[in-house]
């Protein structure tokens, strides 16, 4: 459940070939993200993987891509860009941490996580998952998005391989997320 940031190092593991291929093959943010969510979900063996993007200046955002292992897992994709709720950072400590551009947060089990890290009732009401990664897409201390792989029904220990994959994916997708937001004109 603790934060973890991988140091810059040439010894950091590379992305699995199927993920690396997405970044090498696809040219637009839309194409990358469309292919990335299901592939990342399968590589991490998680139940759902979604991408929330936002303009840090206007505080308008939406979940733009959502992959689900099963159709009965909630699709959290938003149909339209919308202003973030006024009290979101007070209701959701994970979002507050993201706004502060803190390191990504790995939650093994929302049921046992510290209330300073997770608002269990908020997570159950809106997201319906049990374990998650709240991966912060930041540049220059501004939050541009959140990548969220999760498990719906059981806890999950996010191991070093999971953390390395997520760290590397976030590094590669950050400029694409910013380009996507800027092209949306929100």
N, C-alpha and C positions, 0 to 999 in steps of 0.2 A: 504494500500500500504506500510505500514511500516514494518520494520523487527520485528521479534518477536521470542524470544527463550524461551522455557519453562524451568523454573528452575527445578533442580533435586528435586523431592518431591514424597513422597509416596501417596500424595493426587492427583497426576496427573492421569487422567482417563486411564483405561486400553484400549487396542485395542478392537474393536468389535470382537465378537467370530469368524466370518468368516475370518478375517485377522489373528488373533492369531493362528487359526487352520493351516494356510498355513505355518507359521514358525515352528509349532510343528510337522506337518505331513511330510513335504518334507525335504530331507536331503542335496540335492545339491543346489548350487546357481542357476543353470539353472532351476531346478524344482520350487524353491521358486519364482524366478522372472517371469517365465512363468505363474504361477498361480496368482501372486501378481498383475500384471498390470491390468487385467480385473476386479479383485475383488476390488482393490483399486479404480479404475475408477467408479465402480458401487456404492461403499460405499460413495464416495465423490460426487456422482451424477455429474460427470464432463463429458466432451465430448471426451477427449483424455488423455492418461496417458502414458508417455514414460520414459525410463531409458537410460541415456547416461553414459557410463563408459569410463575411461581413465587411462592411466599410468602416474602419475605425473612426473616421471623421464624422460620418452621418449616423453611425450606430444602427444601420439598417442591414439586415442579413436574412439568410434562409438556409435550410438544409437543401443542398442542390443535388446530391447523389446519395442513394441509400441502397445497399445490397443486403438481402436477407437470405439466410440458408433455407428457411421455411416460409411459405406464404402466410402462415398464421402469426409470424413475428411482425410486430407493428412497423409499418412503413412510415418513417418520420419526415419524408420529403415534403417540403413546403411548396405550394403552387405559386406563391408570389413573394417578392421581397417585402419585408415589413420592419417597422421600428422595433428594436428590442424592448421588452417590457421594462418599465421604469425601475422596478425593484428586483430585477433579475440577479444582480450581483449581491443583493442582500439575502435573497432566497436560495441561491445556489453558490456555495463556497467554491465549487470547482470552476464556475464561470468567473467568479471574483479573482481566483488565482490566475486564470487565463488572461484576464484584463490587466493584471499586474505583470504579465509576460514572465511568469514563473515557469520553472521546468514542468514538463508534462507530468501528469499524475497517473499512477497505476493503482487501481483499486481492485484488490483480490476478491472482496466481498462487501457489498454495500451494507449488509446486515451487521458486520463487525467493524466497519471503518469508523474512525473518529468523527464526531459531529462537526469538528472544525474543518474536516476535509470533505465530508459528504452529508448532504441533507437527505436522509433516507426517504422521507415522505415525498419530497420533491422528485427524487429519482423514480420511485414507484409510480407516482401519479402521471408523470409525463413521459418517461422513457422505458419503463417496464423491464429493465435489465438487472442483472445480479452482480456482474463483474464488468469492469470497463477500463479502457485507457482513454484519458482525456488529454490528447496530444495537441499541444498549442502551436499554431502556425503563426509565428511572430517575426517581425522585422523592425529594427530600430525601436524596440520596446512597444510596438503597436500590435494588437491582436487582429489578424486578418482572417483567422478561421480556427476550427477545431476538427481534428480527425478523431473519430471515435469507434474503434473496434470494441465489441462487447460480447458477453455471454449472457444469454437470457435466463437460463434456469438454474445454473449452478455457479459456485465460486470458481475462480481460476487464478492460479499462480502465474503471473506474467514473468517468464524466465528471461535470462540474459539474451537469448536468441531473439525472442519477441521484441525486447527493448531495442536491440541493435537494428532490427528490421524497421521498427517504427521510427526510430531516430533518423535513419538514412532516408526513409520515404519522406518524412517531414522536410528534411533538408532539400530534397529534390523537388518537392511539390510547392514549396513556399513561393518561389518566383512565379510559378504558374497560377497559384491562388491569387496573388496580387494582380497579375495580368487579367485574370478572369473578372475580378471585382472592378478593375478600371474599365474594362471593355463593357461591363454591364451599365456603367454610368449612374450608379446609385450613390 
